[in-house]
Amino acid sequence: MRPFREELLAVAPAAREAWVDRRFGLDGHDGLPDDGPALPAGCVPYLPSSVDVILRMIAEADVREADVFVDLGMGIGRTAALVHLLTGA
């Protein structure tokens, strides 16, 4: 089995979001409310960071296994999981 990073980078950039969501079992983001005017007042829609933005952040910040990565988002943990799988942090 190839390392996760190698598998991800072998996927065409335009297909990476769907690939990651399938790998994480998030196809269709089941269980998340639909974004739109029906959201309760004060809520914000689920806006995940893109895979390419996360890859760029890892490279620019030089995130490594010995680092501690803190995701301040309020999503479903996709960014934290992706950073861990790509760097070990």
N, C-alpha and C positions, 0 to 999 in steps of 0.2 A: 504494500500500500504506500502510495506517495504521501509525503508530508502535506498537510493542509495548505500551506502557503503555495507550494508548487502546483497543487491542484487548482487553487483559486486563480493563480496567474496564468494558467493554461486556458482559462475561460475568457472568451471575448469580453472586453470591457462593457459592452452594451448588455451582456447577458449575466453579469456578475450579481446584480441585485437578486434576481430570481433564483440563481444558483445557490447563493447564501441562504435565502429564505427556505428553499427546499431542504438544504442540509440541516438547518436548524428546526425544521418542522413548522415553519411559519407561513406556509402557502396560504395566501388570502388573509393572513393575520386573523385567523379565527378567534373569536372571543373579544376582539377589540371593537368598540362602537364605530360606526361609520362616521367619517368626518363630515360636518355640514352644519346647517343652522339648527338642527335638533339637539346638538350638544348642549348640556346645561350651561348656564351663564358662568363665565369665568374660566371655562375649560378651554384648552387648546387642542388642536388636532394632533394625532400621532404623526410626527415628521422625522423619520429615522435619518441618521447621517448616511450618506451614500458610501458604498464600499470604496470607491476611488478616493473620496475625501479622507476616509480612515487610513487607507494605504499611504496617502500623502502626509497625513499627520504623524504616522509612525516613522516615516522616513525623515521628516523635517525635525521632529523632536528626538530622533535617534532612540526610540523606545526599545529597551532590551529586557531580557529575562529578569535581571536583578532589580528592575524598576518597579514601582508601585503605580498602577494606573487607576485613577479614580474617575468614574463616569458620573457626572452630576445630573445627567438627564433623568427623565421620569418615564422612559419607555419600557421596553420589555427585556432589556439587558443585552440586546443585539450587539451594540458597540463594545461593551466590556468583554463579551464572549469572543468576538472577532479579534480584538486586540490580544487577548490571552492566547488564542489559537495561533495567531501569527507571530507572536513575540515571546510568549511564556510569561509576560508580566501579569 
